[in-house]
Amino acid sequence: MSDQKTINKEAFNDKVVWVTGASSGIGEGIVRAFAQCGAKLVLSSRNTQELNRVRDECIAQGASEDNLMVLPLDVVDFDSMPEVVAKVLEQYSRIDVLINNAGLGARSFCVDTTLDVYRNLFDVNVMGPIALTKCVLPTMIEQGSGLIVATSSVAGKVGIPLRTGYSMVKHGVMGFFDALRAEVAHHGIKVTVAVPGLVKTNVVANALNGDGSTIGAEEGVMEDGISIDEAGAIILDQLANGLDEFEVGSGEEVGMIHMKSKDPVAVFRALEGMAEQLYDNK
């Protein structure tokens, strides 16, 4: 996936780009990158205060206020989605790009994880993107064009210890959007899946323990990986290149994807050893 074409960021100028999970992390990085390219952005998450902060910072960096729409959305409130989509269409009349980036993580052994945690993860990470995509899809079919993007993870390619829940949902994202790609291509709609490795975000701090409690900033500081602005720039560039799937970042974690494709058994054994060490250190 390293094959690069000439990047034409002008392709997103004046395009309506809707980003969920836009109040922090990778979503914030995506918003910043697209704002610099003249896109008309819709910023969604549950945190209105942080959405307004991201909008104001984009304006301070030169983006037009008219091109930044703050639209709070809880991706598990499925019944609200038709009305929210209608608001975007009322404002901009079309939706060119939908980036399903909102997500929730978890870190715990399966034996310590409640079913409620698994259900919560599935609703946020899988059913939320499916529900919003289904609401946006008729508009894109009518337009005869559109780009639907989903954020998966290395955990959507490799089953990593302490990530049974996160791997479950990110594999689900891969499967759904791969199948959707095949279904909608003849309508002129493109589907792309981003596969991030380590990115310096608050995703771990916001992730769940096995009992449903939040890990918290004290235990969940992410010091490794690329910055959110680097991630946003990579995602913008690769979407401009028209890729079906691409990795975001590099390093050992992303390298596991390639290792698994070459020698899956070796990866399975290595991860089993990692899990044993983690369990002994509980």
Residue pairs with C-beta under 8 A, 6 or more apart in sequence:
1 243
1 245
1 246
1 247
4 241
5 241
5 242
7 237
7 240
7 241
8 240
9 37
9 236
9 237
9 240
10 37
11 240
12 34
12 37
12 38
12 39
12 97
12 236
12 239
12 240
13 37
13 38
13 39
14 38
14 39
14 40
15 39
15 40
15 96
15 97
16 39
16 40
16 42
16 88
16 92
16 94
16 95
16 96
16 97
17 34
17 39
17 40
17 41
17 42
17 96
17 97
17 99
18 41
18 42
18 44
18 88
18 95
18 97
18 98
18 99
18 136
19 27
19 30
19 31
19 34
19 41
19 42
19 43
19 44
19 99
19 101
20 27
20 44
20 45
20 73
20 75
20 99
20 100
20 101
20 102
20 128
20 129
20 132
21 27
21 44
21 45
21 101
21 102
21 103
21 151
22 28
22 30
22 31
22 43
22 44
22 45
22 51
22 54
22 101
23 43
23 45
23 46
23 47
23 50
23 51
23 53
23 54
24 45
24 47
24 50
24 201
24 202
25 199
25 201
25 202
25 203
25 228
26 101
26 151
26 196
26 199
26 201
26 228
26 231
26 232
26 235
26 248
27 45
27 99
27 101
27 102
28 54
28 228
28 232
29 199
29 227
29 228
29 229
29 230
29 231
29 232
29 233
29 235
30 99
30 101
30 231
30 232
30 235
30 236
31 41
31 43
31 54
31 58
31 232
32 54
32 57
32 58
32 61
32 228
32 229
32 232
33 229
33 232
33 233
33 235
33 236
34 41
34 232
34 236
35 41
35 58
35 61
35 63
35 67
35 68
36 61
36 62
36 63
37 236
38 64
38 67
39 67
39 97
40 67
40 69
40 92
41 58
41 67
41 68
41 69
42 69
42 71
42 88
42 91
42 92
43 51
43 54
43 55
43 68
43 69
43 70
43 71
44 51
44 71
44 72
44 73
44 84
44 102
45 51
45 72
45 73
45 102
46 72
46 73
46 74
47 72
48 70
48 72
51 70
51 72
52 70
55 68
55 70
58 68
59 65
59 68
69 88
69 91
69 92
71 84
71 87
71 88
73 80
73 81
73 84
73 132
74 80
75 102
75 124
75 128
75 129
75 131
75 132
76 123
76 124
76 127
76 128
78 127
78 128
78 131
81 131
81 132
81 135
82 135
84 135
85 95
85 132
85 135
85 136
85 139
88 95
89 95
89 139
94 139
94 143
95 136
95 139
95 140
95 143
95 146
96 143
96 145
96 146
96 147
97 146
97 147
97 148
97 149
97 239
98 132
98 133
98 136
98 140
98 146
98 147
98 148
98 149
99 149
99 151
100 128
100 129
100 132
100 133
100 148
100 149
100 150
100 151
101 149
101 151
102 124
102 128
102 129
103 124
103 125
103 151
103 169
103 203
104 120
104 121
104 124
104 125
104 206
104 207
104 208
105 121
105 166
105 203
105 204
105 206
105 207
105 208
106 113
106 117
106 121
106 163
106 165
106 166
106 207
106 208
106 209
106 210
107 162
107 163
107 166
107 204
107 207
107 208
107 209
107 215
108 117
108 162
108 165
108 208
108 209
108 210
109 161
109 162
109 164
109 210
109 278
109 279
109 282
110 164
112 210
112 211
113 164
113 165
113 210
114 210
114 211
114 212
116 212
117 165
117 208
117 210
117 211
117 212
118 165
118 168
120 208
120 212
121 165
121 166
121 168
121 169
121 208
122 168
122 169
122 172
124 169
125 166
125 169
125 170
125 172
125 173
126 169
126 172
126 173
126 176
129 150
129 173
129 176
129 177
130 176
133 148
133 180
136 146
136 148
137 148
137 184
137 189
139 146
140 146
140 148
140 184
140 187
140 189
141 184
141 187
141 189
143 188
144 187
144 188
145 188
145 189
146 188
146 189
146 190
147 189
147 190
147 191
147 192
147 239
148 177
148 180
148 184
148 189
148 190
148 191
148 192
149 191
149 192
149 193
149 194
149 235
149 239
150 173
150 176
150 177
150 191
150 192
150 193
150 194
151 173
151 193
151 194
151 196
152 170
152 173
152 174
152 177
152 193
152 194
152 195
152 196
153 166
153 170
153 195
153 196
154 160
154 195
154 196
154 197
154 253
154 254
154 256
154 257
155 163
155 166
155 167
155 170
155 171
156 167
156 170
156 171
156 173
156 174
156 195
157 171
157 174
157 195
157 256
157 257
157 260
158 167
158 256
158 257
158 260
158 267
158 271
159 167
159 271
160 166
160 167
160 256
160 271
161 271
161 274
161 275
161 278
162 275
162 278
165 208
166 207
173 193
174 193
177 191
177 193
178 191
178 193
180 191
181 190
181 191
181 244
184 191
185 191
190 242
191 244
192 238
192 239
192 243
192 244
192 245
192 246
193 244
193 245
194 235
194 238
194 245
194 246
194 248
195 245
195 246
195 247
195 248
195 254
195 257
196 231
196 247
196 248
196 249
197 225
197 247
197 248
197 249
197 250
197 251
197 253
197 254
198 222
198 224
198 225
198 226
198 249
198 251
198 253
199 222
199 225
199 226
199 227
199 228
199 230
199 231
199 248
199 249
200 222
200 223
200 224
200 225
200 226
200 227
200 228
201 222
201 228
202 217
202 220
202 222
203 222
204 215
204 219
204 220
204 221
204 222
205 214
205 215
205 216
205 217
205 219
205 220
205 221
205 222
206 214
206 215
206 220
207 214
207 215
207 220
208 214
208 215
209 215
224 251
225 249
225 251
226 234
226 248
226 249
230 249
231 248
231 249
234 246
234 248
234 249
235 248
238 246
238 248
247 254
247 257
256 267
259 266
259 267
260 267
